[in-house]
Every structure is written in C-alpha cells, then in structure tokens.
C-alpha cells in the first residue's frame, strides 16, 4: 500500500503538531477551557493514544486535529501547513488527508461494504475500475475480502469496524484518527481490531492516533499521552498528579460554594 501523496509538503517526518493549542467556550459568564495549551507532536509511522476520562478535552482535541473545528488560539500543523489559517474549502481538502474511524462505524446502510470503501475515492473523482480494484485491495488488507458484497447489517460489529478502517485507508491518509474505535464492540473483538491496526502500523507504516478513555486500548499503542482538564501530559505520573490537584481544587470550590459542586 502506498501511503505517500504529493499534495502536502514533506516536513522532516512530522505529520501532526499542535503548539499551545487552546479552545475556550463561554457557559454563561463562566469560561470553560476545553483545551488549555496543548502541545503534541506526532511523527510519521507512530502509533499513539491520547488517554483521558470523559470531560477531559478528548473530543475537543479530536475536532481540532481532525480539522473539524478551529482553535481559540495556538497552532495546528498538518504536514507543515497551519490549518488555522485555512478557509472552509481548504479545510475540506486537508480532511481528505485524514482517515477517520469512529466508534459507531458511520457506514452507509444501503451500500455494500465495497461501496462504502469506494466512497472516499469517488469523492476524489477516481475512475470506477481503479477505485473498485483499490477498494478490494483495502478489504483484503483488513481481512474481509470475502465480505465485499455484504451490507453493514449483514456484518458483525468487528467486521463493520474493519470496513470503516478500510474506508479510512482508502483516503491514503497522512494519519489515521480513531475516536473511541472499540467502544461499541466486545473485548475479544476489540483486541482483534486493535491487532489489525497494530499490524497496519507495523507492516505498512500507517500513522495512527487513537482518542480513548480505555487504558486497555492505550496499552496496545506504542506511545500514550494523557489529557486532564484540557492539558496534555507525557507520563502517567504527571497525569495522576494533575488529577489529584484537580480534585483538591474542586473540593475547595465545593466548600466555598456551600457544598454545591461547580
């Protein structure tokens, strides 16, 4: 599988980088710092997880690095291009370099598995014969060469997620961005899917970023960073210290506000 494309400039092996990334919302008069100075660097060929509990800022970070939303401040670089300076059409173009895999698969029910995998190539204007051949290649790569004519309803959850991975690969992405990719499948199937992703990383050098709350998922990646209250930490010890400090602060606020959590 050839993962290299020519539309984006080469940047010394760094496919994704954020610098002092912030996203601030206003909830009434209260300022919510969903991301608070996130610095993240992902090199080509990495298999990395971003681990954090609900409300930690994971989804916001996903939206930022997936070019789905704009930061309040800071920089997001994809292959050396600052996506914060792009217009809507340019952002749509940059998303064609990202292979998205979501928790709920997001397959189109009326289409066969093969047709679902063909979709990204159809959008790019690839001719029918070429995209069919490449879609079959990707289906074989994820171990579903015998399921090309099946519709999503005829596939198990793990098989549907494999189709979603094949569709992401059809983007020939600079990196694959996975949002809780095993949250809707059982533990055994989770391990099978992650084993496939690890194989794609090992054997085909696919760069993978997994956003997850599941420590078992994170343990299967080659590097883990931790997000707590919108801040990113490189070690588990730093994340634990941050969580403890956050609990102390919240306890103090609760006491000051008369026992009502804020």
C-alpha positions in Angstrom: 0.0 0.0 0.0 1.5 3.3 -1.0 0.7 5.9 1.7 2.7 8.7 0.2 0.9 11.5 -1.6 2.1 14.7 -3.2 -0.4 17.3 -2.3 1.2 18.2 1.1 4.9 19.2 1.6 7.4 16.9 3.4 8.2 18.2 6.9 11.0 16.1 8.4 8.7 13.2 9.3 6.3 15.3 11.4 2.7 14.7 10.2 0.9 16.5 13.0 1.9 19.1 15.6 0.0 21.4 17.9 1.6 24.4 19.7 0.0 26.0 22.7 -3.4 24.9 21.5 -6.4 26.4 23.3 -10.1 26.2 22.9 -12.3 28.3 25.2 -16.0 28.3 25.5 -18.3 30.6 27.5 -21.0 28.9 29.6 -23.0 31.9 30.6 -20.4 34.1 32.3 -18.2 31.1 33.1 -15.1 30.5 31.0 -14.6 26.8 30.1 -11.1 25.9 28.9 -11.7 22.8 27.0 -8.1 22.8 25.8 -5.5 24.8 27.7 -2.2 25.0 26.0 -1.9 21.5 24.3 1.5 20.7 22.7 1.5 17.5 20.7 3.9 16.2 18.1 3.2 13.0 16.0 5.9 11.6 13.7 5.2 9.5 10.6 4.8 5.9 11.4 3.8 6.5 15.1 1.1 4.5 16.9 -0.1 6.8 19.6 -3.0 7.1 22.0 -4.5 10.1 23.8 -6.0 8.8 27.0 -8.4 10.7 29.3 -11.7 10.4 31.1 -15.0 11.9 29.9 -14.9 15.7 30.0 -11.1 15.9 29.8 -11.0 17.6 26.4 -10.5 14.5 24.2 -13.4 15.2 21.9 -12.3 18.9 21.5 -8.8 17.8 20.7 -10.2 15.3 18.1 -12.2 18.1 16.4 -9.1 20.3 16.4 -6.6 17.9 14.9 -9.2 16.5 12.6 -9.7 19.9 11.0 -13.4 19.9 12.1 -13.2 23.0 14.3 -11.0 26.0 14.8 -9.0 26.7 18.0 -9.4 29.9 20.1 -5.6 30.3 19.9 -2.5 28.3 19.2 -1.4 26.4 16.1 -2.2 23.1 14.4 0.2 22.0 11.7 -0.6 19.1 9.4 2.4 18.2 7.2 3.7 21.7 7.8 0.6 23.5 6.9 -1.1 25.8 9.5 -4.8 24.7 9.2 -5.9 27.6 11.5 -5.3 29.9 8.6 -7.3 27.9 6.1 -10.8 28.7 4.7 -13.6 26.1 4.6 -12.7 24.8 1.2 -9.0 24.4 2.2 -10.1 22.6 5.5 -12.3 20.2 3.5 -9.2 19.5 1.3 -7.0 18.8 4.3 -9.5 16.4 5.8 -9.0 14.3 2.7 -5.6 13.6 4.1 -7.0 12.2 7.4 -8.5 8.7 7.7 -11.3 9.0 10.3 -12.5 5.9 12.2 -15.4 6.5 14.6 -17.0 4.5 17.5 -20.2 3.9 15.6 -18.6 3.0 12.3 -20.7 5.6 10.2 -21.2 3.2 7.3 -24.0 3.8 4.8 -26.5 1.0 5.3 -27.8 0.9 1.7 -24.3 0.4 0.3 -22.3 -2.8 0.2 -19.0 -2.9 2.2 -17.1 -2.5 -1.0 -19.1 0.6 -2.0 -18.6 2.1 1.4 -14.8 1.7 1.0 -15.0 3.2 -2.5 -16.7 6.4 -1.3 -13.6 8.5 -0.5 -12.2 7.6 -3.9 -15.4 8.5 -5.6 -15.3 12.0 -4.0 -11.8 12.4 -5.4 -13.0 11.6 -8.9 -11.2 8.3 -9.3 -12.5 6.2 -12.2 -14.8 3.3 -11.4 -12.5 0.5 -12.3 -9.5 1.8 -10.4 -11.4 2.6 -7.2 -13.0 -0.8 -7.3 -9.6 -2.5 -7.6 -8.2 -0.4 -4.8 -11.3 -0.9 -2.6 -10.9 -4.7 -3.0 -7.2 -4.3 -2.1 -8.1 -2.5 1.2 -10.8 -5.0 2.0 -8.3 -7.8 1.6 -5.9 -5.9 3.8 -8.4 -5.8 6.7 -9.2 -9.5 6.2 -12.7 -9.0 4.6 -12.1 -9.9 1.0 -14.9 -12.4 1.2 -17.4 -9.8 2.5 -17.3 -7.2 -0.2 -20.9 -7.7 -1.3 -22.3 -7.7 2.3 -24.2 -4.7 3.6 -23.4 -3.3 7.1 -26.5 -5.0 8.6 -25.1 -8.3 7.5 -21.8 -7.8 9.3 -20.8 -8.1 12.9 -19.6 -5.1 14.9 -16.0 -6.0 14.5 -16.4 -6.6 10.7 -18.1 -3.2 10.4 -15.2 -1.5 12.2 -12.8 -3.3 9.8 -14.8 -1.9 6.8 -14.5 1.6 8.5 -10.8 1.1 8.7 -10.6 0.0 5.1 -12.6 3.1 4.1 -10.1 5.3 6.1 -7.2 3.6 4.3 -8.9 4.4 1.0 -8.1 8.1 1.8 -4.4 7.1 1.6 -4.2 9.3 4.7 -1.2 11.0 6.2 -2.5 9.8 9.6 -5.5 7.7 10.8 -7.6 9.4 13.5 -9.6 7.0 15.6 -12.3 8.2 18.0 -13.0 5.5 20.7 -12.8 2.9 17.9 -13.5 -0.1 20.1 -16.2 1.5 22.4 -19.0 -0.3 20.5 -17.6 -3.8 20.3 -16.9 -6.5 22.9 -13.5 -7.1 24.5 -12.4 -10.0 22.2 -13.4 -8.1 19.1 -11.6 -5.0 20.5 -8.4 -6.9 20.7 -8.8 -8.3 17.2 -9.4 -4.8 15.8 -6.5 -3.3 17.6 -4.3 -6.2 16.5 -5.3 -5.3 12.9 -4.4 -1.6 13.5 -1.1 -2.6 15.0 -0.3 -4.8 12.0 -1.1 -1.9 9.7 1.2 0.3 11.7 4.0 -2.3 11.8 3.8 -3.6 8.3 2.5 -0.6 6.3 3.8 2.3 8.4 0.3 3.7 8.8 0.4 6.6 11.3 -2.3 6.1 13.9 -3.7 8.5 16.6 -6.3 6.9 18.9 -8.5 9.0 21.2 -9.8 6.9 24.0 -10.8 6.6 27.7 -9.9 2.9 27.8 -6.5 2.2 29.4 -6.6 -1.3 27.8 -6.7 0.3 24.4 -3.9 2.7 25.3 -1.7 -0.2 26.4 -1.7 -1.6 22.9 -0.3 1.5 21.3 3.4 2.4 21.2 3.1 5.7 23.0 0.5 7.2 25.2 -0.1 10.8 26.2 -2.7 11.8 28.8 -5.2 14.6 28.8 -6.6 16.0 32.1 -8.8 19.2 32.2 -7.7 20.3 28.8 -3.9 19.9 29.5 -1.7 17.2 27.9 0.9 15.2 29.9 3.5 12.8 28.6 3.6 10.4 31.6 1.1 8.6 33.7 2.6 10.1 36.8 2.2 13.6 35.6 -1.5 12.9 34.7 -2.2 11.4 38.2 -0.7 14.4 39.9 -2.8 16.7 37.7 -6.0 14.7 38.5 -5.2 14.8 42.3 -4.6 18.6 42.1 -7.9 19.0 40.2 -9.8 17.0 42.8 -8.4 19.2 45.6 -9.3 22.3 43.8 -12.9 21.1 43.1 -13.2 20.1 46.8 -12.1 23.6 47.8 -14.6 25.2 45.4 -17.4 22.9 46.7 -16.6 24.0 50.3 -16.5 27.7 49.4 -19.8 27.5 47.5 -21.6 25.9 50.4 -21.5 22.3 49.3 -22.7 22.8 45.8 -20.3 21.4 43.2 -19.3 23.8 40.4 
